[in-house]
Amino acid sequence: MTFNKMWWSGAICQGFLLLICLLVYVEAVPVAIDKTKINPPEEQKEEKEKDNPDTGLYYDRYLREVIDVLETDQHFREKLQNTDMEDIKAGKLAKELDFVSHNVRTRLDEMKRQEVNRLRSLIKAKQDVETGKGLAVDHESLLKQFEYLNHGNPHTFEIDDLNKLITTATSDLENFDKEHHDEFKRYEMMKEHERREYLKTLDEEKRKAEEQHYEEMKKKHADHPKVNHPGSQDQLKEVWEETDGLDPLDFDPKTFFKLHDSNGDDFLDEQELEALFTKELEKMYDPKNEEDDMVEMEEERIRMREHVMNEVDVNKDRLVSLEEFLVSTGKREFLEPDSWETLEQAPAFTEEEMKEFEQHLAEQEHDLKNKADNLNKQREELERQQEQLNAQKLELQRAVEHMDKLKTQQEHPPPGTNEEQAHDGGHPIESNQPLSAGHHEEQTKPHQ
């Protein structure tokens, strides 16, 4: 699926699931196995990586490594089994860090040092860029923005580090769906904006034809089989029959739950829930059809999952337990649900929101135009200054050449110039100046 955060759904023991539902999803390991004493085969490592896709968090790797190491400590694992959600949020689980083995603490310390070094390298790279622009960078202030660890102590992994990791990951992952919905709304509004702008470029006849085609595609997309209410008896029975290949008359909620609890941890996580909606989504979306948008399909999938979680997940741990599931099957919403309102029936934005969006785009375009105009003016000014420098350079070059020429003439005067200066009292006579008649006679008169 598109948003990997949901793929980490529970698979260790129940206690750890309460933590991981806030953070990430990891694969279960039997308590009897001490992972510090064994080296899992490469195929097991590869399988685990497939089961634990990237959460999308920028500290995903660090988060994974901390969880994997804590998972190897038997004491910590046993405490997890008896820790509820409120205790985790209150920091009681983090306090158990004092009782983990020395080997685990040493590994956590090394992980933290590596992570701090990684962050400092990123900050150094940012600093180099900003310094090149003449901007001052506060190294410590930048480090403080990474709230998932205690940057004040870069050497050892302490209780505060685990608390910060839990708190930050909880907040980030809980906001993930909201950010996705906001991003989807912007996507839909941009798509509509581009459509409207394209219509403005067409003449009347082509515009009418384009509008007609658009309406036809909307009707074609909306013309699909009935979509069952997500999580209802009708919807699950359809999966039971068409996906599981079982007789709908033999539908049994407990058996259904076991069939679709793919990792066998007695919980349906977000990924397992979303897999149940594939048949419903295939009724509305086909990647081969022009009228079907696969981005909208993923939004619809998330809407369905959120709806079921809101209806069934009583303790709000982002997991559906067997008990919660069985209780939900006795409710009216399961047996006689309302019709499901699909995306085409529930537009992502209002016309007022569209106007605000286009106004924002217009302001951005205006700002970009001003910046472009300023850059052009700066370019023209630089070109003018360059021309002036070139002219000054040429003038200076000519002056240097003239001075070199005069210097050469002084060092190597033309032949006969010194004799003429001697006869004329040291004053040279211009070669092109005619001699006076008297002077000529004086020069040619023989001595008596």
Buried (B, 14 or more C-beta within 10 A) or exposed (E): BEBBBBBBBBBBBBBBBBBBBBBBBBBBBEEEEEBEEEEEEEEEEEEBEEBBBBBBBEBBBBBBBBBBBBBBBBEBBBBBBEBBBEBBBEBEBBBBBEEBBEEBBEBBBBBBBEBBEBBBEBBEEEBEEEEEEEEEBEEEEBBEEBBBBBBEEBEBBBBBBBBBBBBBBBEBBEEBBEEBBEEBBEBBBEBBBEEEEEBEEEEEEEBEEBEEEEEEBEEEBEEBEEBBBBBBBBBBBBBBBEBBEBEEEEBEBEEBBEBBBBBEBBBBBBBBBBBBBEBBBEBBBBEEEEBBBEEBBBBBBBBBBBBBBEBBBEEEBBBBBBEBBEEBBEEEBBEEBEEBEBBBEEEBBEEEBBEEBBEEBEEEEEEEEEEEEEEEEEEEEEEEEEEEEEEEEEEEEEEEEEEEEEEEEEEEEEEEEEEBBEEEEEEBEEEEEEEEEEEEEEEEEEEE
